[in-house]
Amino acid sequence: MRNLAYLMMIFKRNVSRRCRRVAFVMNSPPVACSTGIMNRECRKMTTLLLLDRCPMRKGATLTEDIFEQSAAKMREHGMTDMAVAQFKRLYEVWRNEEASSWIREEEIEPLTGVPSFHDVYETINHDKAVDAFAQTAFLKLNGGLGTSMGLDCAKSLLPVRRHKARQMRFIDIIIGQVLTARTRLGVELPLTLMNSFRTSDDTMKVLRSNKKFHQDEIPMEIIQHQEPKISAQTGLPASFPSNPELEWCPPGHGDLFSTVWESGLLDRLEERGFKYLFISNSDNLGARPSRTLAQHFENTGAPFMIEVAKRTPADRKGGHIVRDKVTGRLMLREMSQVHPDDKDDAQNIDKHPYFNTNSIWVRIDALKAKLAAYDGVLPLPVIRNKKTVDPTDSTSEPVIQLETAMGAAVTLFDGATCVCVDRMRFLPVKTTDDLFIMRSDRFHLTDQYEMEDGNYIFPTVHLDARYYKNIHDFDTRFPYSVPSLAAANSVTIEGDWTFGRDVMMFGDARLSDQDEPSYVPNGEYVGPQGVEPDDWV
């Protein structure tokens, strides 16, 4: 065999620059380059170059040795063996089981006959429910930075609205909900946050500075894992020297399971007499602790329960719950797992009426047993997110972020169930469009820290992303408060508009782009025709 130096010379002389950047992986299809399809010799040369960077271990496959670059990076970054093992599984599925990512329409059947919260409320013994609630622990997923809104701190530190002259953040409302339940019902209700390395410090400062919140026996936080972004071209860990933090990403909220296993939280809870764990997102203020659902969960005897809600046209592109025809088990189907040919069926809200709120109830003993059976790494479906290493720069290197969804674990449990909740338990804030509604007069924050609205049917809101996507820009354009939405069916704001005090929107309110910064004066009405002339109102 010719020596590697000679092969490299031939390779550089005969192969396009783009081809040279693409790493061949065993069993991969032919790779396109600027000169057409990369032929076998070209891919062979690329393989040799890659192995020169990452020499193969005896008995290892090329995929394994490429992965080892990521594993080494994780270990250097302080990641545990558990974190590496979990990422290895995601990586291997991505490389070798592409077809398994699809959940085909012919393989599943719609979910029907889900009991509603109202039905449950009417049938349970509310005095007994306190006993079930007393055996429940509360876990909030708090790893997000809110980068989609331009935040560089924990999303839970974002002010949501005022209450009694105080700015209330997500975390303040969550703490208020816990303290209210503890006081009113006399339960321990421990609160644990699953933070990321980026959210831990800021969030824990808030918890520790709250004079009313105390918790000694149960940890107030566990730290989720992180993983390297993967180059879409080479399968190697992405490199971004100008900002190395952008080389890393969270593994999705499915990481919760290996994290609670590794942290010992489940053992600690069992030792303290807790049987149930209620888990939800920190940006969902509707997902507050519920004795009604605690008792219902106990009554079902199920190991796992998902809170679902009825889909509306606005929810048609979201993940939904279905049933596997072969096993009869429930399944979470994300839109990234929908085959292009099944898109119309998946978005049919009449056929598939329930979506996942990402609030789940788990029996601690059942979860421990399941995690033990899989050495702490549950075989959850892998979600492949195609991004760029710098999410704000579409020209930066294409990368793959490998994730899992927490709710996908439902398919691992026989006898898992669902309960249909009202929108009052699903109030997520993912964008400034959502924040616009949350800060409006459509909501009232009670003294029990519950977000109240008459019917939880909210106006459709579309704010021009050029001027309102970033939270700083958003706050600049609403210097006093967001407009009244009490009479609004929908809101569309196009262009750069700044709002005065006491602005009221009604009907299908619309503001058109004026091609220059514009202003809505104090006390004006905005309707289908824009700012309404005084003689129209």
N, C-alpha and C positions, 0 to 999 in steps of 0.2 A: 504493500500500500504506500502510495506517495505520502510524504510527510505533510504535516498540517500547514507549515509555512507555504509550501508550494500550492496547496489547495486554496489557501486564503488568497494568494496572489491571483490564481485563476478566477476565483470567485469575484474579487474586486474588479477584475478586468472585464468579465462577461455578464455580470448580473447587475440589474438596475439598482440604484440607491434604495428605492422603496422596498425591493425584494430583500435587500440585505438587512432591513430593519425588522422583517417579519420572522419570527421564530417558528420553526416547524415543531409540532408536537405529534407524538405517535397517534396514528389513526385519524389525524386531522385531514380535512378535505383539501384539495388543491387551493392554493392561495393566489388571489388576484394581485398582479403588480402592474406597473406602468406599461410593460411590454406584453401583457396578456396573462394567461394562467401560468403560475410558477410551476415549472416542470419538476420531475423527480430529482434531477441532478441539482437543480437550484435549491430545492428544499433540503437535499442532503448536505450541501455546502453550508446552508444556514444552520443546520443541526450541528455540524462540526464546530462552527464558530461559537454557538451557544454553549456547547460542552466545554470549549476552551475556557469560557467564563465560569462554567459550573461543571467541573469534572464529575462524571458518573461514579457512583458508588457500586461496588460489586453486587450484582443481583438486582439493582434498582432499574426501574423504567425511566425513560426520559422525563415523563410527566412528574414522577416522584422527585427527580433531581431538580427540576425547575421549581417545584413547590418548595423544596428545601431552602431556596433563597428567601422565600417569604417566611418560612419557619425560623430561620436564623435571624431575620430582621425583627420578628416578634419577640424572640428571646432576648435580643440585645435591648429591646425596648421595655423589658421587664414583664412581658406577658407570661402567664403560667402555662404548664403543660396542658391543662384543661382547655385554655384558650386556643393553643396550637392545634390540639386534637379536633376541636370543633371546626376550626377554619379548614383543616385538612379535609374533613368530610365535605364541606361546602365546595372546596376546590375540586375534589375528585368528581363530585356530581356534575359540576360545571363542565369539566373536561370530557367526561365519559358518558354522561347520561342526558344529553341535550333533549332527546325526545320525551324523557320522563317529566319535563317541566310542564307539559300540556295536561290539563284535565278536560278531556273531550266531553262534548255534550251527550254523546250516546252512552257514555260510561256512568252517568249520574242521573238522578231524578230530583225534581224540585222538593224542597222542604215545605211541608204543610202541617196544619193542625198544631201550631205552637201556642201554648197557653199565654194569655196576656197578663200583664202586671195587675190590671184591675180585677181579673178573675181570681188571681192568686190572693189579692188583698181581701177579697170578700170571703175567702174560705179558710184562711189560717187563724190559729189561736194567737192573738196579738200579745197576750201575757206570756205565753210559752215562747214566743218569738224572741223575747229578750234573752232567754237562756241560750238559744242558738247564736244570737248576736254576740253574746259574751264570749263565745268560743271562736270568734272571727277576728282575724288580723287583716290589716289594710296595707296594701303595697301600691305605690304610685311609680309609674315609669317616668323618670325625670332626666333623661339623658340628652334631650334635644336642646340645641342652641338657638333655634328660631332663625336660622340663617336665611330662610326664604323671605323673612321680613327684615333682613339686614341687621339682626341682633348679633352681638358677640358675647352674650352672657346666657345663662340658663333662661329658656323661654318662660319658665315659671316665675321669673322675676319681672315680667312685663306687667305694668299696671293695666288692669282690666276696666275698673270703674271706681267711682267714689262711693263711700258709705260712711255716713255721719262725719262728713268733712275730711275723711281719710282716703288716700289713694290705696286701693286694694289690689294687690297682685294675685296671680294664681296661687302662689304658695300661701299667702295670707288667708285666702278663702278656704283652701284645703285644711290648714291648721284650725280655722274657725269651725269647719264642719266636724272635725275630729273632737275638738274640745266640747262642742255642743252635745254630741252623742255621749261623750263620757259623763258630762254633767247631768243631762236629762235622764239617761238610762242606767247610770251607775256601772258602766262597763269599762274594761281596761282599754280596749281598742288600740293596740299598738300601731303606729304608723312607721313604715319603712319606705324610704325612697331608693329606687334604683337609679343612681346617678352615673354619669360618665366622668372621665377624668377632667373634662372641661367644665362640668356643672357642679362638681362636688363642693369646692371651696366656697363659692358664692352662696349656694343654697344652704349649706350647713351653718354658715354665719347667721342666716335668718332664723333657722330653727333654734340655735343656741341662744340667740338674743331675745327670743320670745319668753317673757317671764312667766307666762301661764302654761307653756308647754313643757312637760317633763316626761322623761322616759329613760329608765335605767336598765331593765333586764333584757329588753329586745333592742337590737341595733337600729339606729335611726337611718342608716344607709348601707347599701351594698353597692359595689362599683362594677358596672358592666364592662365587658371586654371591648377591645378594639382590634381591628384587623387592617392589613395593608390593602389599599386599592391596587387592582391588578391591571397591568398594561393589556389592553385589548389585543395588541399585536403580538406580544411575546409571551404572555402569561407570567412574566416576572413582576415583582413588586414595583409599582410606579415610583419614579423619582421626580422630585420637584424641589431642587435646591433652594430656590428663592423663598419658599415657604414650606419647610418640611412637614408642618402640621397637616397640610393638605394631602399628604401621602397616606393618611389614615382615615378610616371611617368606622362607624358602628356596625355591628353585624345584624341590625334589625332587632325588634323587640322579642323575637324568638330566642335571643340570647339570654333572656330572663331565666330560663330553666337551668342551663348550665351554671349560671351565676348563683342562683339560690342554692344549688347543690354544692358548689364549691365553697360558698361562704359559710355553710353550716346553719343558715337561717332556719331551715325546716326543722332541724333537730332542736334548735333553741325554742321554737314555737311549740313543738310537741312537749318538750319538757315543762313548759309553762301551762299546759292544758288546752292549747288551741287546736281546733280540728279543721277549720276552714280558712282559706286565704282568698280575699277579694282583691283583684288586680285591675287597675285602669290607668289611663293616660293622665298626666298632670295637666294637660291643656283641655281636658274635658271636665268642666265644672259641674256638669249634670251627674257625673258618676260619683255620687256621694254614698257613704255607708248606709245600708238599708236593713233594718231588722226583718222587714217583710220578705225580702229576697233571701236573707240568711235562713229564715224558717222554711221557706219554700225549697231551698236547696237541700236542707236537711231532710225534708219530707220526701223528696224524690229518691234519695239514696244514691244519686248519681255521683260519679267521681269528678265530673267536669261539667260546667254549665256556662254557656255563652249568652250574654244579653244581646238580643238582636232587635232591630226596629224595622218597620215597614219602609220599603224603598219608595222614593218619589222620583220624578224625572231627574231631579238634581243628583240623585244617588245612583243613577243607572251605570255609571262607569266605575263604581266602587266594588270592593270585595263582597261576596255574598255566600250564604251558607247553602249547601246542597247535600245530598245523600248518595253515597257510593252504592251502585246497584249490586255489586258483588258481595260486599261485606255488610251492607246495611248501616255502616257507620256514617256519622256526620263528617262533612269536609268543608273547609274554607277554601273557596276558589277566588283568588285575586285576579284582577284583569290581566296581569302579566302572565297568568297561567291559562288564559283563554286563547285557543287556537283561532287564527284569523277567520276561518270558516264558521266558527261558532259565535262570533261577536254579536250578531243580531239576537241570538237566543239568550246570551249572557246578559245583554242590556234590556231584555224584556222584563219589566218589573211586574207584569202580571204572571209570567211563568215562574220567575224566581223572585218572590216578594220580600225576602228578608236579607238585610245586610248586617254585617258584623260591626258592633259598636266598639269592639276591642276592650270590653269590660268582661272579665271572666271570673268565675268562682271555681275553686279547686279544693278537693279534699286533700289535706296535707299528707295523710298516710298513703293515699293512692298515688299522689305525685312522687313521693319518696320511692315507692316500689317501682314505678315506671322508670324513674331516673336510674335507680340501681340496676335495673335490667339492661340499660344501655350505657352503663359506665358514665352517666352524667351528660351524654350527648344524644339528645333525641333525634331520630331520623326524620326531620321536618323537610317539607318541600323547599327547594332552593329557589329564591327569587333573584334573577339576574338583572341588575339595574345598569344600563349603559349611560355613562356620564363622561365628563371631562375632568381631568385631575384638578383643575381650578374651575369650580362650577360657575364662576362669573365670567369665564373666558372660553367661548365655544371653540377657539382655535388651539387650545391647549391639548395635551395628549389624551386621546380616548382611553377610558378606563372602564373596568367592570367592578361594581360593588356587589358582593355576594351577601344576601340577607335571608333571614327566615322570619315568619310571622308567628306571633305568640298564639293566635287563635287556631293555627294549623294543627296544634297538638291535639285538638278535639278528635281527630281521626285515629289516634292511638288508644283511645279509651272506649271499651265496650260500655254501653249504657249512658254515654254522654247525652246531654240534653240542651235545650234552649228555652229561653223565656223572652217573650216579646214585650219590650218596654216602650213607654212614650218618649217623645222627643225631649221631655224634661230631663231625661237621663242621658241625653246625647247632645251636648252643647260644645263641640270642639271648636277651637280657634286655630286654624291652620294658616290663614292668610289675613291681611288687613281687611279684606271684604268681610270675613267673619268677625273681626274685631270691631268693625264699624257697627254691626248689628248689636254686638254684646255691650257696647258703650252707649247705645241709644236708649230711648225711653220705652223700647219694647220689653225691657227687662227691669226688674226690681230686685235688689239684693236684700233679703230679709235679715232680721237679727239672728236667725239660725243659719245664716250663710247659704241659703238656698236661692238660686237664680229663678225668679218667677216671671211667668208671662201668661197671658190669658189662655191662649190655645197653642202656643208653640208652632204656629204657622208663620214663618218669617218671610219677609220680602226677599226677592232675588236681588242681589247686589253685585254690580260690576263697576269697579273703580279702575280708572286708567292706570295701568301698571307703570307707565313712565313717570308718574307723579305721586303715586300712593302706595306702591309695593313696599318700599322701604319705610320702616316705622318712623324714622326721623322726618322724612318727607311728609308722611301721613300726619304726624303731630303738628308740623309746621302749618299745614293747610287747614287744620281744625284747632286753632289756638285756644278756643273757649270750650267747646264741646261739639260732638257730632250733631247733625240736625235731628229733629224729631221725626220718627218713622211711624208714629201711631196710625197715620192715615195712608201709609205708602204700601202699594202692592209690589213695586219693584223700583230699583234705583240704578240708573246708569249715568256715570260721570265720565265724560270724554274731555280730555284737555286738562289744563292747569287752572283749577279753581280753588280759591281760598274762601273760607266761610266765616261770616260774622256770628254774633250771638243770636240765639233763639230762632234759627232758620227752621222752617217746617216743610217737609216733603209729603206729597200726597199723590194718590193714583200711581200711574207709571211714570214717576219723576225722571226727567232726563235733562242733562246739561250737555250741550254740544261743544266741541272744540272750537275756540275762538282764534286759534293760531297765535295767542298771546296770553300771558297771565291774566286771569279774570277774577272777579270778586262778587260774592253774594252778600249784600248788605244785611245788617241786623234786622231780624224780624220778618224777612221776606219768605214768600211761599214759592216752592219749586214743584212744578207739575209736569205734565206731558209736553208742554210748550216751553219749558225752561223756567226762568224767573218770571212769574206771572205779573203782568201790569196791575197796578193797584185797582183799576176799575173793573178787573176781571174777578177779583177776589171778593 
